Amino acid sequence: MTYYALTHPAISGGAMDAEDLQRKFGERCRALRRRRKLSQLDMVRHFDVSLSHYQKIERGDLDVRLSTAQKLAKCFGVTLSELMRGV
């Protein structure tokens, strides 16, 4: 967490560190996948990545690029904004 975020929590919204963001993003992906009743293998087929890569996303082990998030949103049938809701 940055010094500014630590000293100005009201302004920064109590900024999360990168690991928290990755974890929350992974949880959101898992929830959207399950809501659409898709398996991780279904996602791999639609998303065109390896199973281990997708699993790392859901576990929050990867810092996902914006372009990757956009592709995931398309796979889930949501906008990028909807994908990021709650993250």
PyMOL commands that set and color helices and strands:
alter all, ss='L'
color gray80, all
select helices_A, chain A and resi 3-7+9-12+18-35+40-47+51-59+66-76+80-84
alter helices_A, ss='H'
color red, helices_A
deselect
rebuild
show_as cartoon
